[in-house]
Amino acid sequence: MEFTDLARQRRSVRKFKDEPINKEEIVEIIRIATQAPSPGNDQMWSFQVVINEEAKEKMVDIVTKKLERLIFELKMNSEQYKQIIKAATFFVEAPAVIVVSTKQYRSKIDAMLKESGLNEKDIDSLRARPDLQSVGAAIQNLLLAAWEKGYGTCWMTGPCIARHELEVFLGITQPRSLAALIPIGKPKIIPVSRGRKPLEDVVSFIE
Ligand SMILES: Cc1cc2nc3c(=O)[nH]c(=O)nc-3n(C[C@H](O)[C@H](O)[C@H](O)COP(=O)(O)O)c2cc1C
């Protein structure tokens, strides 16, 4: 498929067919994801593919418990409750969930900033989290590579509300941290385009 068509036609898929996914194809999709750029070619991303049903259920349990606590504190009604839980846990229906983690990137400039007396938080605010930007580039490659092969995906950060608990379960330890979950599988429903803002709203030239 032409790149333009791929980029235009890809959708976030939230309903998956009950068909297993070929491991080799997942590895190939991740190979394409890792062609993304990263500062200093650091390639700080890492991908864990969860295909074990019990592990997926456990992840749902972790996210649900975290949300339930919040929903209870905020006294939300049961309809809102169901929708929020569903929106953050539908990844369980996909035959595989790709867990993407990252690690902060520190360059020579960062070392200079540290030496000049800035703390880590100040450095982050100046440096715009290149690790997350790199992971974002890799994830976009992954979504497009999956789509080209007939697989649907959904980039999900919603479940990261339980980031620390998920990290413990998945064995993601410092200095790594969870960035996103990506359910992947054959689409059961392909949603219509959600549309995009007019370009005039998002593009400007400084002439
Ligand atoms: C960083 C990021 C986080 C997202 N998190 C979620 C999520 O937690 N749950 C979800 O259903 N969709 C999530 N999405 C998907 C967006 O809702 C979706 O991309 C957007 O509505 C546009 O739809 P499209 O991808 O089909 O074009 C996320 C997308 C991005 C880029």
The ligand as an ORCA input file, in Angstrom:
! r2SCAN-3c Opt
* xyz 0 1
  C      -0.667      8.963     22.786
  C      -2.028      8.375     22.455
  C      -2.766      7.780     23.445
  C      -4.010      7.191     23.168
  N      -4.685      6.540     24.165
  C      -5.838      5.921     23.891
  C      -6.509      5.172     24.902
  O      -6.050      5.054     26.026
  N      -7.675      4.568     24.575
  C      -8.205      4.637     23.317
  O      -9.261      4.047     23.085
  N      -7.594      5.328     22.327
  C      -6.423      5.958     22.592
  N      -5.749      6.634     21.583
  C      -6.294      6.620     20.202
  C      -6.978      7.928     19.844
  O      -8.214      8.029     20.496
  C      -7.153      7.976     18.319
  O      -5.901      7.940     17.700
  C      -7.876      9.241     17.848
  O      -9.169      9.310     18.355
  C      -7.954      9.340     16.309
  O      -8.544      8.165     15.769
  P      -7.777      7.279     14.687
  O      -6.519      6.751     15.353
  O      -8.722      6.158     14.344
  O      -7.455      8.148     13.536
  C      -4.525      7.235     21.849
  C      -3.769      7.852     20.841
  C      -2.531      8.398     21.127
  C      -1.725      9.003     20.020
*
